[in-house]
Amino acid sequence: MAHAQAESVIRRIIREIAQECASIGQAVSETLVAFMVKATVLDPLNNFNVDRNLTKQDVQRLIELCVVKLMDQGSSSLDTIKMQVYFDMNYTSRREFLEEHHRVLLSRLASVGREITDNRLRTRDDLEDLYRRIVSYVLLRSGLGSPTDINTVREATAALQSVFPQSELATFMSLTKADKEQQLSELTMIVTGIRLFNKDCRKGGEGIEDMPSILNEAIPATINDIERELKESQRLAWQYTALLEKFADPKDGPVQSPIKTDLLQQALYNVRQHEAFLKVILADAILCAKQVEALQSDLVARLMLLEATVHAKTAVPTAQVFPHFTGLSKLWAGFQDEMVLLSILNNMVVSLRPFLTAQSHLLLEGQLEAILDGADIKSDDDRLKESAEERINPSEYKSQDWFQHETTANFDQLPLQYKGICGYTLVKKDGLLVPGNPQIGVLKHKEKYYAFSSKEAACSFALKPDEYIEAITEKAKKCPELIHLLELHQQFACVTPYSQMQSGERLLVKPISKCDSSTQTDTHLVETNIVKSYEWNEWRLRWKAMQLANLRSKVTHSVQTNLSHMRRNNVTQTYQPKDAGCQTKKDGETNVPKQKVYLAGLRGGKPGPTIMTKTDLTRSVDE
């Protein structure tokens, strides 16, 4: 199947699946549909062959299977995939979050800015209207108060007039558009700094919220909420793990389970994924707390320095005070950024909750505890403590590379495969997720690092690592949520992270590992440029240099007669010829005879002592 034709087929399949789901009453994103198509094709139970073209019957069956899976609202596996799609499409780094926020803010202010920069003053009323627009722009961009509040507008106008009186509007209008935008940005920071300083001096600050105090209350509350949900997800994960272990190795005989084991596995994957995402959000919230703490200390120091600069002075040079106002504005913008980030993190925590619905309805309230009555429920820390004394001796496994905490620098920074989950347990206990303990020893196999839950698991995995890795890949084909949960994208060349996936991406075409290619290089990549005055001869260059130096000792004479007056100037310049001589180098050569020495009597000797004869046949130098 040609590449373009394959992409066309994929787009049609995705479109038909989305339309089918919409007709049933369930709206799904193309990203979710695209991943579900990949997961369905990879599942060996569905018997799809990516090495051949899909027939019409294959396409129809693929669409039906995907629609059935997407419509299964009681599936924890589907909820986990939806959670992964949502998080990967909406979460990004702090820097990108803030860049996007600033871009949106500037786009909203673009129309107000154009009204100022593109304004053409004609009357005095236009002058006053333009000044009011500048005040509104400063308030909107700084985020300190509403431009509809009369007290806030009066305070901002007074601060603006102190640095940019209305009489300077004519000079402002003569600037280019870029310079106008730059000056508006600088005026916003200076006016913001003035208003913040007045608020600290209790002489103003109308409409300015106490951002540090708000953040000091909001951040701990957010962290507590995230930790509470994290503990609940961890508790469920430990209970599901204990229940699956109980079913897999019953000590008191067979255990009657009200639900199937594969449903329990899906629920375990669901809460483990929720736990992983909450840990990421919690780390960002803790970073917000540290940033706010640093900003508060900088704010106090900046205000004290500004107070010392302007204290009891009627006039202060702008070169001294404006940088302080600008710095104060930037610090306050940092508080606003942290507030935006905190709001985004809160929204993400709330948005992740609906993806736990199917898992929460799996068992009735209290039913899970009743089944686990008397079972040993171990937390992740308990499992690490149990295996804390176990150690791999690298000298016993010389054919493998083992890393120990005591002998490896930056041991905690090793990129563990499967997010630190024990691969041996995952295979032997049919998909059970148990965290590995790196203190036992980390195995390096094909430039990848593996941790294990016990020494026995580490030894068994090290004997046949490729078989276990292949078994984990096959398990992920049947449970597609494991691809993202365990970060198995490298094992699946045709499955990309959701944020990098496009709806028209090639899904069913087998990845190309080899291809024929050819290149052609132009004869002259750059056009020729011949410099006529170029000289390669060093002696010619010296001659020119001497010629120019000789001119410095000459005198220029000019003569003007009555006939040539007011007509033209005649100038003549000469230089005396100079005799010059040069000497060329002399070629010479020498030849040394090659040394020739022969040893005789070393081979084929008779019994007895060997007598060697050395003959020097080197010719004399005098010959």
N, C-alpha and C positions, 0 to 999 in steps of 0.2 A: 504494500500500500504506500503510495507516494506521501511525502510529508504534508503537502497542502491538503490532499484528500483526507488524510488521517485527522488533521485538525478540524476539517469541515465536519467529519463524522462525529467527533467528540463534541463540538459545539451543538450539533443537532441533538445528540443524546442528552446533554446537560439541559438544553432548552426544553426538551420534551419532558424530562423528569420534573423540572421546576413547574412547568405548566400543569402536569398531572397532579402534583402536590397542591398547587394553588386551587385547582378545580375541586379537590377534596376538602379544602378549607384550611390548609396548612402552608403558610408562606415559608420558604427556605431560601437561603442565599446560594448563589452560584458556587461560592467557595466550598460550602458544605456539600453541595451536590457533587462537585468535582472530586473531593476526597472520598465520598461514598462510592463513586464509580471506581476509583482506584482500588479501594478496599475490597469491593465486590469482585473485581477482576483478579486480585492477588489471592483471594481465599481459594485454596485448592479444592474445597468442597463444591465450588460452583463450576469446576471443570472448564474454565476459560483458558484458551491457549493464545498467548500474545505473539507467538511466532507465525501465526497465519492470519489472513484477513477474516474479519468478523462477517458472518453471514447475516441476512435479515433476521433469521430466527435467533441468532446470538444477540443481536442488538435489542430485539424485542424482549428477550428473556432478561437481559441486563437491565433494561428500563424497569421491568416488573419487579425484579429483585431489589433494586434501589428504592423504588417507591414504597415497597413493603417495609424496608428497614427504616426509611425516613418517617413513615407514618406510625411506627411503633412507639407510642408515647409512654409506654410503661417500661421501656428499655433503658437500663442504666448505662449500657454501652453507648447508645445514641446520645444520652445526656452528657457523657464524658467527652465525646467528640465535639458536641456543640460548645461545651465549655472551653475546650482547647481552641476551637475556631474563634470564639469570642475573644478570649484572652490574647491570642496571637495577633488578632486584627486590631485590637484596641490598646494593648499595652506597648509601651516603648520606653526609652531611657528618659531620665530627668531632662537632659538637654533638649531632646526632641520634643518632649511635652511643652517645655517653655518656649521653644522656637515656634511651635505651632500656635501657642497662645498669643505670642507677640505678633505673629503674622495676622491672625484673625483680628486682633485689636487694631492694628494699623489699617487693615482693609476696611474696618467699620468707620475709622476716622478719615479715610481717604477723601470722601465727599466733602467733609467739613474743611479739610486742608486745601482742597482744590478751590473752594469758595474764597479762601483767603489769598492763596498764591495767584489765582487767575483774576482777582478783582481789579477793576479799573475805576479809580476814583474820579468822580465828576463834581460832586457837590460836598458841602460840609457835612450834610446828613450821611453821605456815603462814608465819610471819614469816621464818624462816630459809630456807624453800623459795623465797619470793619474792625474797630477796636473791640466792640462787644463780641464779635465772632472770635477774635483772638483769645479773649477771656474764656469763652465757652470751650474753645479747643484746649486750652491749658487745663481746665477743670476735667474735661473728658479724658484727656490722655493721662493725667496724673491719677485719676480715680479717687480724688479727695473731695467728696461732696458732689452735689447735683447742681447743674447749671440753671435749674429752675428755682433753687432756693435763693431768695434775695439776699439773706445775710452772707451766705457763702460767696455769692457773686460779688458783693461789696468788698469782702475781705480779699478775694483774689484780684479784684480790680486795683485795690490799694497797693497790694504787693507788686503787681505788674507795673503800675505807674512809678514805683520807686526805682525800677531798673530800666523801664522802657516807656517813657512818657509819650503821650499822644502826638507831641510835636515831632517825634522821630519817624512817624508813619511815612512821610514823604521819602526819607532815605530808605526805609524798608521796601517801599514799592519800586524803587529803582534797582533793586537787586535782581539777580536771575532767580529762576524758580528753585533751583537746587539750593542756592544760598538762603532763600526764604525758608525752605523746609528745614535747613540746618539751624537757622536762627530760632524758628519756632520750637524745635527740640531743645535748644539751650535755654530759651525763656521758660519752657515748661519745667525744666529741672531747677532753675534758679528760683522761680516762684514757689515751687513745691518745697524747696529747702527753706525759704523764708517763712512760709506758713507753718511748717513743722517746728521751726525754731520759735515762732510766736506761740505755738501751742505749748511747747515745753516751758516757756516763760509765763504761761497763763495770760497771754495778751491776745489770744486769737485761737485759731484752729477750729473754726466753725465747720461742722460736718465731717471732721476727721475722726475716724474710729481708732480706738486704742488697739492697733494690730498686735503688738507684742503680748498684751494681756489676753486677747482673744486666742492667739495661737498657744499660749501657755495653758489654756484650758482645753482647747480643741485637740491638740496633739496627744496628750495623755489619754483623753477619752477615746480617740480613734485607735490608739495602740491597744488599749484595754479591750475594745470591741473586737479587734482583729485577733488578739490572743485568745479571747473567749471562744470565737468560732474555730480557731486553730486547734484548741484543746478538744473541742467537740469532735472535729474531724479526726484527730489523732485517736481519740477514745474509740470511735467507731471502727477505725482501721485496725486497732489492736484487737477489738472484739471479733471482727470478721476474720482476721488472721488466726486467732485462737480457735474459732469455729471450724475453719477450713482444715486446720491441723487436727482437730478432733475427729472430723469426718475421714481424713486421710489415714490416720493411725489411731483407731479407737482402742482404748485400753480395756474397757469394760464391755466389749462386744459391739455389734453394729449399732449405729446411732440413727434413729429415725429423724429425718430432716423434713420439715414442712415445705422446703423449697429446694430447687435443684442446686447442685454445686456450682454450675457455670453462672447462675444468677448471683450467687454469693461472690464469685470472682469478679463479675462486672461491678457489683457494689463496692468491692474492695478497691478496684481500679478507680472508681468514681471518687471515693473519699481521699485516696492517695493523691490523685491529681488536684483535688481541691486543696489539700494540705500543701502541696508544692506551690501552688499559685499564691496561697495566703502567706507563705514564707517569703516569697518575692515581694509582695505588697508590704509586709511587716518590715522588711529590711529598708524599703524606701521610706516608710513612716519614721523609722528610727533615724534615718539620715536626715529627714526633715527636722526632727527635734535637735539634732546636732547643729544643723545649719542655722536654726532660729537662735540657739544659744550663742553661736559665734556672732550673728548679726546683732544681738542685743548688746553684747560687750562692745562691739564696734560702734553701735549707736550711742551708748553712754560716753565713750571716749570722744567721739566726734562732737557731741553736744557740749561737753566740757571744754574742748578746744575752741569751739565757736563762741562760747560764753566768755572765755578769756580774751578772745580777739576783739569782740565788740563791747565789752563791759565798760559802762560809763563813758562811752565815746559818742560824740554827736555825728562824726563822720569817719568812715573807715574806707581805705582804698579798695576799689573793686577787685584788684589783683590779689588782695589778701583774703577777702571774705567770700567772693563768688565760688572759688574751688571748694570751700567748706559747704556752701549751700548745695552745690552739685553733688558732692559726696554724700550729704545727708539724703538727698533725693534718691540716689542709687541704693542706699541702704534700705530706705522705705520700699523701693521697688522690689528689693529682695524679700521683704516680708510679704508683699502682695503675691510674689511668685510662689512662696511656700504655702500661702493660703490656697492658691489655685491648685497646686499639686496635692494638697491634703484633700481638697474637694474631689479631685479626680480619683484618688485612691479610695475614698469613701464610696464613691459611686461604683467603682469596680467591685468592691466587696459586696455591695448590695446586689449588683448585677449577676454575681456568681451564685447566689443562693437558689434561684429557680432551677439551676442545673443539678440540684440534689434531690429533686422531687421524686423521681422514680425510685431512687435508693431508699428514701425515707418511707415509702409505701411498701417496701419489700416485705417487711415483717410488722406485725401489730405491735403496739406499744407494750413493752414489757416482755414480749415473746423472745427477743434475742437474749435478754438476761436469764430467762427461764431455761432456754436451751443450754446456755453456758454455765448453768448452776454447778458449782464445784470444779469448773475448768480453770486452769492456770492461765490467766490473761497477762501476758508479758508486754511491757512497753518496749519501745526501741532501745531505751537506755538499759533496761533490764537485760535484753539480749546482748548488748555490748559488754555489760559487766560479766555475764556468764562466760563469754569467750575472751575475757581480758587476759587470762593467764596463758592462753594458747599462742604459740609462736611457731612460725615456719623457720627451719634451719636452712639457709641458702646453700650451705655446703653439701647437704644431702640431695640437692636438685641442681646439679651443675649444668644440666642441659637447658634450664630455664633461668630467666632473669627475675629475681625477687628483690623487692625494695622493702627495707625496714625503716621504722620511724627513727631509730637511733643512728642510722648510718646514711640517711638520705636528707639532703638539704631541701627545704621547701616541700617537705613530705605532705603537708596538709593541702598543698596547691595542685597535687596530681589530678589530672582530669580523668576521674574514674568512669568506666563504662557503665551503662544502665543506671546512671545517676546514683551509683553506690549500691545498687541492689545486687544480692548474691545470685549470680547466673546459675550456679549448680542447683540451688534450691528452686529456682524458677523452673528448671527442667524436670528435676526429680519429683517435685510436688505439684506438677501440672499447673504452673502459672502462679504459684504463691509468691507474693512479694515480701521478702525478708531483707532488711538492710544488712549490708556487709560490714565487717569490722576491719578497717585498714590496719589496725595494730597487729593483727595476725600475720600480715604480710600482703603486699600488693604484687600481683603477677603481671609482668610485662610480656605481651604476646603480640607480635606483628605491630609494634609501636603503639599498642593500646594497653590500658591498665585496668585490672580487674580486682575487686575486693570480694571477700567471702565471709559467710556467717560463722564458719567453724574451720578448724584445721583439716578435718576430714573432707569438707567440701573443697577446700583449696587444693588438697593433694589429688582428689579425684578429677577436678577440673583441669589441673595441670597435665594429667596424663593424656587427655584427649580434648584439648581446648577447641579445636575446629569443629568437632562433633557437637559439643554443647552450644557453640555459637550458632551453628546451623539449626539446631533444635529450637533455640530462642527465636530465630528468624521465622521458622515455621509456625511457632506459637503466635507471633505477632501478625502473621497473615490471617490467622483465624480470629484474633482479637485486635482489630486495627487501632484501638485506642492506645495500645502499648507502643506503637511507633513513635508517638509524640511523648508519651509518659516516660519512656526509657531512652528517648532520643536515638532512635534507630534509623534516622534518615540516610545515613551512609550505607546501611545494608540494603536499603530500598532505593536504587538509583532513580526510579521513576516517581518517587514520592518526595515532594518538597515540603518545607514548612508552609503553614497556611498563609502567612503574610507574604510569601514569595510566589504563591500560586495564582495563576491567571485562568480565567474560565476557558480560554481557547488553547490552553497548553496541551501538548501532546501527552495523552494519558495511556493509550493502549499500544503505542509503538515501542518496541523493544529498544532499550538504550543502545546507541552505537558506540562500540568500543574501539573499532578500527575503521578507517576510511582512506580512500585515495585522494591525494591533494597535489596541487602543483602551484608553483609561483613563477612570476616573470618579473625581471628587474629591468628597468629602463637603462639605456646606455648612459644617458646624461640626466641625472635627477635635477640638476641645476643648470640653467642656461650658461653658456660659455661667456666669460668676461675677460677679454684680452686687453691688458694695459700696455699701450704703445710705448710709454716712457719707462717701462720696467727694464732694469739692467741686472744681469746676473753676474757680470764680470766685476770683481772687486776692484781691479785697477782702473776700470772705467769710472766707477763710483768715486774713487780717490781723485781722479783727474777732475771730475766735476766739482768736488769739494774744494780743491785747490783753485779752480777757476773762480768759484764764488768768493773764496777768501781773498784772492788777488784783487777783486773789484773794490774791496774796502779801502785800498790805498790809492785809488784813482780819483781824479777830480773831474767834475762835470763842468764844461764850458758852454756858454750860450752867447750868441751875438744877435743884436737887434739893430736893424738899419731903418732909415726913414721909409724905405720901400716896403719893408716887412712889418711896419708898425700897424697894429690892430688887425693883422691878417692871421698869422699863426706863429707858433714857437718852434724853432728848429733846435733840436738837441742831438749832440753827437757824443758818443762815449767810446773810448778805445782802451785797449790794454796791451802792454808790451808782450811780444812773444818771448817765451821762456824755453831755454834748452833744458831738456830733461833726459835722463837716462835710467835704465832699469837693468837689473841682472836676473837672469832666469836660473832656476836650479839645475843641477847636473845629475843625470841618472847614473847609478852605479849598482853593481850587484856582486854577490859573493856566493860561492858554492862549497859546501863542506862534504867531503866523501862520506858515504854511508858505511857504518861499521858492520863488518862481517866476521863472525867468529864461529868456527865449527868444532864440535866435540866428537871424537871418534873412539870406538871401542866400548860403547855402552850396551850394544845389543849383540846377541849371538856369541857371547864369550865362552871360553872353555872353562871346565871346572877349575876352581882355584880363585885367587884374587883377581879382581877386574882392574885392568890398566887402561886409564882414559888418556887420550891424547888431545890436547887443545891446540888448534891451529888458528892463528889470527891472519885473515886475508884482507884486512882493511888497507886501502891504498893510502899512500902518504899524501899529506896536504901539499907538499912541494911539487908533486907530479903534475 
